[in-house]
Amino acid sequence: MRKNIILLSAVLISTVAVAQNKGLVANSNSPYSKLQSIGLQDVKWTNGFWKEQFDVQTQSTLPYMWDLYHNDEVSHAYKNFEIAAGLSKGTFKGPSFHDGDFYKIFEGMAATYAITKDKKLDKQMDEAIAMFAKVQRKDGYLHTPVLIDERWGTLGPEEVKKQLGFEKYNMGHLMTAACVHYRATGKTSFLNVAKGVADFLYDFYKKASPELARNAICPSHYMGIVEMYRTTKNPKYLELANNLIDIRGTTEDGTDDNQDRIPFRQQTTAMGHAVRANYLYAGVADLYAETGEKKLLDNLESIWDDVAYRKMYITGACGSLYDGVSPDGTSYDPTVVQKIHQAYGRPFQLPNATAHTETCANIGNVLWNWRMLQITGDAKYADIVELALYNSVLSGINLEGNKFCYNNPLNVSVDLPFEQRWGNQREGYIALSNCCAPNVTRTIAEVGNYAYSLTKEGLYINLYGSNHLNTNTEEGAKIHLHQETNYPWDGAISIKIDTAPKENYAMFLRIPGWSNGTTIMVNNKTVEATPVSGSYFKLERKWKKGDVISLNIPMPVEVMQANPLVEETRNQVAVKRGPLVYCLESDGVSQNTSINEVVLNTNSDFKTETIQKNNRNLVAITAQGFLNSNSWNKKLYQPLNSSKQPVSLKLVPYFSWGNGISKEMSVWFLH
């Protein structure tokens, strides 16, 4: 049955006229995708939040990352390619996912080039592609840890070891980066390298035993191979994508850590390593968009419910535990308990100070929810994309764009009597685990592609920010519009139509799930229908040049509480405004004290004010609180202190924490 679906999809894609197919997810011809991506070059940020972030990306982050990954005294990533190409002698150094890190930087460069047309970026990418081509083996294989051993050393007899060395992860990021480069530049040089890799994988999985073919660590290649299918129209790549799902959980040595203890079609809850899980779910969503296999979507929706309602932080972060055990793959025999790194953990198990929440897991949450939005058109997925982008993804990079977080805790306390493995300060290079920095780099470059989607009915507006959209409908009609707003600091949004299709055309305005009381006007006349939070509001009419859509999304300060089953935050509250989660740092308290002694007055006269932090304009929230200032020296328990000293508090957006001298931070407060 599934084979018939694949063949049908291949026929459909050959008969449907190619429209956009230039987006981050090129799903214009995906038969089971309700929304289609706009082109990579179609959105230009013109002002405000994302323009500032994009400027940091182009002026700081990309140059920094390019230089860093060419510095063999630090990262050795590019040097590994040179050694594998035979240009110099040496051994492989760095983590086994180093290749993939470089491909992610490359993808960020390609996505940036699509918008800026910067000739320097084009030249740098051509230089890197020439190196990739020199490294690639004749059979298409490209993975420097193995190729260096083949050229200069001994590979060793154990073939399975290769599969567990991030080999397929690196190849997946190569294929994705090559597709983005092709769409951004029109050049086929990198795409030809990627075809060799995809062909190698197709042949490999045709011949390999289940033990050898078991899923390699972190399945980015699921997304990569589907994008290769979409880009080249080669049906064998879709066949491979489906085979990758079929082989999951078919060996006795599978683990939840690696997402292959059980077949995916039996999986209904999130389990195991959060990065690998979210990447898998994103890849399965891509496969569903091509085949329409109902079981895949049913499982994805069940897993999404488990994550969104029981296992996700208020910041959109995923993967709560540094180290855990699989809730489903354990036994009372300690020799077979499955240890899981950066695990999803059990429902409602969400510690704050020891939260792992790797930046890559949070980016994986964006990748997954973006694809869920595309295949369903349901606004709840766009809500998660927005939540994670503004909070747990941007927290992974400093305001200047050159230091990064591996993990993203929700509480930092100097009194904790132990040092956590990854620390609580951003670094320019995170030794052995710098995967998150390149991932943030590419993600920020691509945010504009998340802002809008297309359907035959009209245009979906997913994210708000000042930008200029210049795109075409599936039928080739032009859509030009300007969006002006100070979002996320302000909920007033103006969308001016420059060009639209001549016939009736719909604009689908996302009404955020966190919002209440949104009003909409067209040409200063109030739209009578009531917008529903957590949905898209449809405005259909014959648009003319100069028409203006005005949204007003109120952004009051909201005091949030967690489900009482989340033990770590019982009787605590957090502060949120619009899509932004706020936190309190040490320098935001009017007196010198531990962050954990602060009690928030939930009846505060919450006020907003614009502040500057590291040359960035932010909106802070002022509030009142108390100090619960009992001494806890050599005490685990003591009577409740009834006397509380008043203090003034200034909260800042969570993504901006750690950009000053403060040593402590917290998202959750006693009240």
N, C-alpha and C positions, 0 to 999 in steps of 0.2 A: 504493500500500500504506500509506504513512504517513498519507495523508488518511483512509483507512478507520480507522486506529488512532485518530486524533483524534476522528472521529465516534463510534467505539465508546466512547472514554473519556468523551465528553460524555453519552452515554446512561447509562453506568455511574454517573456522578456524580449523575444525576437520579434514579436508582432506589435508591441506597444511602442509608440513613437517616443524617442528619447527627448525629455524636456530639460530639466535642470541637470541632474546627475553630476553636480560639481560641488556638493556639500561635504561636510565632515562625514556624514553618513549618506552615501549616495543611493538613496532608496526611491528615486523617482519612478522606477519601474518595478519596485517590490510589490507583488500583488496583494500582500496582506498587511501593508502599512497604510494606515488611514491618513497620516500626515507625511509630507515630503520635505526634505531639507532644502533650504535656499543655497545659493552658491557661496563658496568661501569668501569671495570678494564683495558680496552684496551689501554688507553692513559696514559702515564706517562710524566709529564713535566720534562725536563732534564736541562733546563737553561733558562735564560732570564726572561721576564716580568711575565709570568704566573707561572713559577717555584718560583720566589720570592713571588708572591701572595699566592701560595699554601703553601709555607713554613710558611708565616705569619698565614695562616689558621690553620695549624697543631700545630704550636708551641705557638701561642698566642690566636687566636680567639676561637677555640673549647674548650680548657681548661678554658678560661675565662667564656665562656657562660655556660658550665656545672656547674662550681662553682657558678656563679651568680644565676642560676635558682634552685640551691639547697639552696640558702641563703634566708630563709624565712623572714628575716628582710628587705629584699629588694624586691624580686619578688613574693615569696609565691607560685610559680607555682608547684614545686614538693611537697611542703607541702600540697597543695590542694589534690593531689593524695593520700597522706598518710591519710588525714582526711577522704576522700571518701572511702578509704579501711578499715576504722575503726581502724587504727593503733594509732591514736591519736584523741582527741576531738578538735573541733574548728569550725569556720565558714569559708566560702569561702572568700578569699581576692584577690584583683587584678582585672584587666579587665576580662570580660567574655570570651575573646579569649586567655586566659593564657594557656589552654590546647594545643591549636594549636601552640602557640609559642614554647612550649617544643617539640612538634612533629617535628617542623621544625629543631630545633637543633639536634634532633635525626636523622632526614634524612641527615643532613650534616655529622654527625658522620658515618652513614652507607655508604654514598658515599665516604667518606675519607677512611674508612676501606677497601672498595673494592680495593683501590690502595695501601694502606700502609700495610694492614694486621696487624695492631697494636693490640696486644692482650689486651692492657688496654682498648681500645675502645670497643672491643668485650665484655669484662667483664662488662663495664659500661652499654652497651646496654642490656645485659641479665638482669642486675639488674633492669633497667627501665621497661623492658617487664614484668617481674614478678610482678611489681607493677601495671601495666596496667591490667593484668589478674585478680589481686585481686579486683580492682576497678570495673571491668565490671559486669554489671547486667546479670542475667541468660538469658534475652531475647536479649542480645548483646549490649544493650544501654550503652554508655560511654560518659559522659559529667559531669565533677565534680561539676559545680554550682548546677545542679539538684540533683545529687547523694548525695552530702553533705546535702542538704535540706531533702532528703528522709531519710537519716540515722540519722541526728542529729537535724533536725528542721522540718519546715512545708513547703511543696512545694507551697502551694497556689492553688487556683482553676483555674487560668487563663492559660490554656494550650498554647494559642497562644503566650504568652509572651516567652515561651521557644524557639519558632521558631525564635524570633527576638533577641536572646541572643548569637549569634555566635555558636549555637549548631552544625549546619550542617557544618559550616566553620571548626570547630575543628575536626569533624569527617572526613571531606575531607582530612585534613592534616595528620590525623592518617592513613587513607587508603594509601595515597601516600607514607608516610614514611615506612609503613609496606611492600609495594611492593618493594621499594628500598632496604630495609633491606634483604628481601628474595633473591633478585638478587645478593646482595653483599656477603651474608653469606651462602646461601643455607638452612638456618634454617627456619622452618615454625612457630615458636613460636609466633612472632608478626603477621604474616599473619593470623593465626587462630583467633587472637583477631579481626583483621580487617574483617574477614569473618563474625564474629558475628555482627559487626557494619553494614556491608553491608546488611546482612540479615534483621536486624532491620529496616533499611531504606526501603528496598523492601516492607516489611510488612506494615510499617507506611504509605507509599505513596499509597499502595493499598486501605487502609481503610479511610484515612483522607479526610475531606471535602476540597474543594478548598481553603477556608479561612485558614484552619489549615495547608494545604500543601503548601501555597504560599512560594515562595523562601525565605529561611533564609538569613540573612546578609552575604554577601561575599561568592559566590558560589564555593569554592574550591572543594566541593564534586562532582562537575561535572567531573573534571579531575580525582579525586580519584576513583569514581565508574567505569569509563572507564578503569583505570589501573587495578582495581580488576577483571574486565571482561577479560582483556588481560592476566592477571596472572593466573587466576583460570579456565578460559574457561567456566565459568558458564553463560549461555545465559540470565538468569533472571537479571543479572547486566546490560547487554546491554539494556534490556527492560526497566529497571529503568532509565537508562541514557536518553533514548528517552522520557520517561514519564516526566522527570524533565523539558525538553523543552516544552512539551505539556501543562503543567500546568501554564506556565509563562503568566502573563497578563490576567488571567481568573477571577480575583476578582475586585471589584469596588474600593478597597482601595490600589491598586498597586501604586508604585512611581518610578520615574526615579532614585531617590537616591538608590533604591534597585533593579533597573533594571527589574522591573516587572509591569510597568504601561501599557505596550502593549505587546502582544505576540512577541517572538523573531522573528518569521517568518514575522512580519511586520516592523521590525527594520532595517533601512538602513543607519543610521548615529550613531556616538558615542554620548552617552548622559549620564548624571548623574555621579555618584561616579566613579572615574577613576579606583580604585583598583577593585571594584566589576565588573565593565565593562570588564576590561582586563582579569580577571579570568573567567568570563562568556565566552568571545570570545575564550579563550584557550580551555575551556571545550567543546564548540560547535565544534571547529576544531577537537578535539579528537573523538567526536561522528561522524562527517562526515567521518573520516578515517575508521570507521567501517561500516557505512550504505551507504555512497555515496549519501545521499539525496541532490540533486542539489540546492534546495532552501537555505539550510544551507550555502553552499559555496558561492552562489551568495550574500547573505547578509553579510557574513564575508568579502568578497572582497570589497563590497560597503562601509562597515564600515571602513575597512583598508584605503581606499582612503581618507575618511573623516579625519581620524586621521593623516595619513602620510603627507597629502598635506595641511591640514588646522588647525590641533589642537595639533601638537607635537612640542616640543622645539628642538632646534638645537642639544641638548645633548641627544635626544631620550627620554626625560622625558614627562610624561603625567599628566593631572589633574591640570589645571592652577590656579583654584580659590579656596581659602580657603573656601569661602561660596558663592554660587551662587543660581540661580533659574533655574529650568529646562526650556530650550528654547521651549520645545514641550508640557510641562504639566502645563503651566501657564494660568492665566486668569486675567482680570482686577479686579477681586474680591480679595482683599488682604488676605482674610481668606482661600483661596484655592490655593494660589501660593505655589508651591513645593520648599522648601528650600533644596539645595543640598550641602553636605559637600565635599570638595576636588573635585570639579566638573570639567568635561571636558569644560563646558562653550560653548560659541558660536564660530563659525569658526573665526579664526585669533585672538582670544582673548587670548593673551599670555603675561601677565605682568611678569616682571622680579624680582623686589624687593619683591613683594608680591606673587610670584609663590609658589604654594603649592607643587606640584610635589613630592608626597610621594614616598619614596624609594620603597615601595611595589608596587605602580602603575608602576614604571619603570621596576621592576622585572616582573610584570604581562605583560608588553610589550614584554619582552624577551620570556616569556612562550608562549604567543600568536604567536609571529612571528616565533618562533622555530617550532611550530606545523604547521603553514602555509607553512613554507619551506618544511616540511616533506610531506605534502599532495600535494604540487604543484611542488616542485623542482625549484622554481623561486628564483633567487639570490637576488632579492630586499628584501626578508624577512631576508636573512642572513645579509644583510647590516644593517638592523635595530637591529638585535641581537648584532652585533658587536658594533654599535654606542652606544646602551644603556649600554652594559656591560662595555665598556671602560670609559664611561662618567657618566651617571646619576645613574648607579648601584654602581660603585666603589666610587663615591662621597659620598655614604651612609656610608662609614667606613673610619676610619683614617688609616694612613700608618702603625701604629703599630698593628692594628687589635683589638682594645679594646674600641673604642668610635664610636658612630654612629649618623647619621642624620636621623631624621624623614622626614623632607622636604629638598628640594635641590634648593634653590633660585639661580637665575642667577645674582643677584646684592645684595650686602650687604652694607648698608650705615649707618654710625653712626648718620647722621643728620635727619633720619626719626623720626618724633616726636611721635612715638608710638612703643610699643613693640608687636611683633607678637606672636601669640599663642604658637608656638613651638620653637621660638628662632632660632639663626643662629650659634650655636656652637654645636659640637658633644658632646655627653654625654655617660658615661659608662652604664647608665640605664635611659631610658626615661619614667618617671612615667606615668602610665596609657596607654601609647602608645609605648611600646617597640617592637611592632610586626615586625618592619623593621630589627632590629638587627639579630634575628634568620633567617629572610628571606635572608639577605645578607650572613649569615653564610652558609646556605645550597647551595646558588647559586654559591659562589666561589668554593665550594667543587666539583661542578658538571660541571664547565666550560669545562673540558676535554671531556665530553660527547657530547658537541656541536661541537667539532672540525672536526669530520668526520661523513659521512653517507654512507650507502651502498645501491646499487641497483643491479639488475641482470646484468646490463651493466658494472658497475665498482664502483670506490670509489670516493665520493664527498669530497673535501677538503674545509671546510667551514670557518675555522678560522686558522690563521697562528700563530705559536709560536714553540719554540724548544721543541720537544717531540719525544717519541718513540711510534709508533703504532704497536700493536700486536693483530690482529683480524683474523676473518675467513669470507669468502664469504658465501652466502646463501647455496652454494653447498658444503661448508666445506673446500675449498681451503684456504691456509694460506696467509695472507698479513702482511708482516713485513716491516716497513720503518722507517727511521729517518729523522726528519725535523730539520733543523738548521737555525736560523734567530735571528736578534735582533729586530724584529717587536714588537711593533709598532713604535719603534724609527728609524727603518731603513726598507726599502722595499726590501732588498735583501734576497731571500729565497732559500734554497737548500733542496731538497727532495731526499734522497738516498734510493734506493730500495734494500732491503735485500732478501725478498721472495715475489713472486707474482704468480698468477695462470699461468699455462703453456701455455694456449691458449691466444688469443688476449684478452686484458683487458684494460679498459679505466680508466684514471685518469681525473676527472673533477676538474679543478682548478678554484676557485672563483676569478674573476676579480672584485675588489670592485667598486661599483658605483661611489665612489668619485675619482677614479683613472683615469689617462690619460697617454697613452704611455707605457703601460706594455709590456715588452719583455720576451720571453720564449725560453729557450735552453734545449736540451736534449743531454747529453754527450758532452757539449761544442759546439754543432751545433745549429744554430738559427732555430727556427720553423718559417716557412715563413708566415703562416696564421696570420692575425691580431686579437689579442684578443679584445673583445668588453667589455667595461666597463659595470658593472651591469649584468654580465652573468657568466655562467660557461664555461670554455674553455676545450674542449674534446681532450685529448691525448690518442690515442688508438694504441697499438702495443703489440708485445710479449716482455714482460719485462724480463730482466735477472739480476741476482745478481750484484750489483755495478753500475747499471744505475743511473744517476743523472739528476733530473729535476731542472732547475734553473729559478727562476722568478726574475725579477727586476721591482718593482712597484715604480715609481718615487714618492717622497714625498715632493713636494715644499710647502712652506707656502702659504696658500690661504686666501685671505680676502673675507669674506662672507657677503652677504646682505640678508635681509628677504623680503618676499613678501610685497609690500607697504601697503597692507591691514592690516598688523600687525602694528597697530598704535604705540605700545610701542617701536618699534625698527626702525621706519621710520627715514631715514637719519643717521642711525648708522650702524656699521660694527662689525663683530666678526672675530676671527682668528682661523683657523683650519689647522692642518697638519696631513695627513693620516686620521686615524679614530679618532684622538684626537681633541677635542675642547679645546682651551686655554683660560685662564683668567688672569686678572691683579689683584694682591693684593697690599695693601698699601706699603709693603716693596719692591715692584718691581718698584717703581717710584723713580727717583733720587732726588726728593725734597719732603719735607713733605707737603702733600696737600690732599684734598678730592679726592677720586677716581672718583667722578662725574665731576671734573674739567679737567680731562685728555682728550685730543683730539688726536686720533691716526693719525699719518702721514702714509697714505696708500702707499706712495712712499718710505717708509722706506727700508733700506738695511737689510731686515730680515735675521738674522743669528741664527743658532742653536748652543747650547753648552750644554754639560753634566754637571749637577749639582747633589749635594747630598742633600737630604731632609729627615731628620729622618731616616738615614741609608739606604735610597732607592735611586737608581740611576734614575734620570729623565732627560729628554731633555727639556731645556728651550729655548725660542725664544726671542732674543733681537730686539728692534725696537726703533724708535724715535717718539716723540710726542710733544705736546704743552700743556700749561696750559691756560685754559680759566678762569682766576682767578678773575672775578668780585665777590665782596661780595654779598651774597644773604640774609644777615641779614634783617629780616622784609621786604622782597621784594618777590613778586610773579612774577613780570615781570620787565625787564629793557632793555635798548638798547644793541645791540650786541657789545661786546668788540672786537675791531679789532686788538689790540696788543696781541700777543701770545708769551709766554715765552717757549723756547725749554726745553725739558726734555728727559732723557733716560728711557727706559722701559724694563722690563724683565718679560715676560709672562711665566706662568707655566701651565701644564695640569690641566684642570678643576677638575678632580677627586682628585687632591692633595691640593685643596684650604682648608684653615682652619687648616693646620697642623703646623702653626707657631704662631707668635704673631700679625700678621696683623689683623686689625679690619674691613677692608673693602675689597670688591672684586667686580669685574664686568666682565661679558663675552662680553657685547656690549659696543661700544665706539662711541662717536661723531667723525666725520672725516671732 
